[in-house]
């Protein structure tokens, strides 16, 4: 009788939680009407859910879209944040708008 081992491969459905987030830039200086795109780096790199939400704390100075594209509206300083959906980790960039 031939003794064979039957092995099967399977993909784990274990969720890998987010442990942090940083932005590619922490301080940016741009002119009114200019754009800059920020990119979040979620850790670990193989986290299950790397999504999040962008926000500007002063939308009269800087706006930010769902892709991290920052648009300078008026002279001043604003904080742009990316908050992960998993864990609520926050990455922040200070945006300074000049003439």
Secondary structure in CASP SS format (residue, H / E / C, confidence):
PFRMAT SS
TARGET T0000
AUTHOR 0000-0000-0000
METHOD secondary structure of the structure
MODEL  1
X C 1.00
X C 1.00
X C 1.00
X C 1.00
X C 1.00
X C 1.00
X C 1.00
X C 1.00
X C 1.00
X C 1.00
X C 1.00
X C 1.00
X C 1.00
X C 1.00
X C 1.00
X C 1.00
X C 1.00
X C 1.00
X C 1.00
X E 1.00
X E 1.00
X E 1.00
X E 1.00
X C 1.00
X C 1.00
X C 1.00
X E 1.00
X E 1.00
X E 1.00
X E 1.00
X E 1.00
X C 1.00
X C 1.00
X C 1.00
X E 1.00
X E 1.00
X E 1.00
X C 1.00
X C 1.00
X E 1.00
X E 1.00
X E 1.00
X E 1.00
X C 1.00
X C 1.00
X C 1.00
X C 1.00
X C 1.00
X C 1.00
X C 1.00
X C 1.00
X E 1.00
X E 1.00
X E 1.00
X E 1.00
X E 1.00
X C 1.00
X C 1.00
X C 1.00
X C 1.00
X C 1.00
X E 1.00
X E 1.00
X E 1.00
X C 1.00
X C 1.00
X C 1.00
X C 1.00
X E 1.00
X E 1.00
X E 1.00
X E 1.00
X C 1.00
X C 1.00
X C 1.00
X E 1.00
X E 1.00
X E 1.00
X E 1.00
X E 1.00
X E 1.00
X E 1.00
X E 1.00
X E 1.00
X C 1.00
X C 1.00
X C 1.00
X C 1.00
X C 1.00
X E 1.00
X E 1.00
X E 1.00
X E 1.00
X E 1.00
X E 1.00
X E 1.00
X E 1.00
X E 1.00
X C 1.00
END
